[in-house]
C-alpha cells in the first residue's frame, strides 16, 4: 500500500496529540520538507521524498531511541504500507551500508537490522533523507552545525570521525548531482 506525504503528515499530527515530547516530530517535518526541496531540484518525486522524510523517525513513538529504527520499520509494516516506507526507518541513520557509520551510539547487535543495512541497495530517496536528517533540527542547518548538535546531545564514540567524513562525502555527492552547493536550496542555512 502506498503512503502519501499528506497521510504521513496527518499520522505525525495524530501522534503529536498523544505525546509530551514532540521535538522529533518537528525534526521529521523539517527533514520531509527539506527532502522535498532536494527531490524537486533533481526532478524526482517530491511527494515520495517528503513522505519518507516525515516518517523516518516514527519509531520514536514506540520505544527507546536506540530501537527506533526497528520500531519504525515494524510500525510501518503493521500499518500495511509497502517496504520502501518501512525501509526508510532502518536506513536513515546509517550511511554506506554500515551500522557503525552513525551519529549515535554504537548500535546494539540486532542481526536483522545489521544484515538489512549491509545488503540493502540505498535508493536515491533514502540517500536524500540521510542527508536531510543530518541537516535538520526543527530548522535547516549546515551539516557541521547539525553534527555538533548531535554530538553535544549524544556524545561521541569511536565511529564519530568516520561518520563525519562519510556525511561530508554524502553532501558532496548531492552537490555534484545538483551542480551547486545543496545549501543554495535553503536560504535559512546561508543566512546562519
ZINOR-V491234 format. One record per pair of residues at least 24 apart in sequence whose C-alpha atoms are under 6 Angstrom apart, sorted by sequence separation. I is the first residue (numbers start at 0). J is the second residue. If there is no record, write none. Layout:
i->I j->J
i->I j->J
//
This chain:
i->28 j->53
i->27 j->53
i->55 j->87
i->55 j->88
i->91 j->129
i->4 j->46
i->7 j->50
i->4 j->49
i->4 j->50
i->3 j->50
i->140 j->188
i->139 j->188
i->101 j->162
i->100 j->162
i->48 j->124
i->52 j->128
i->1 j->80
i->0 j->80
i->0 j->81
i->34 j->127
i->30 j->131
i->30 j->132
i->29 j->137
i->26 j->136
i->26 j->137
i->25 j->137
//
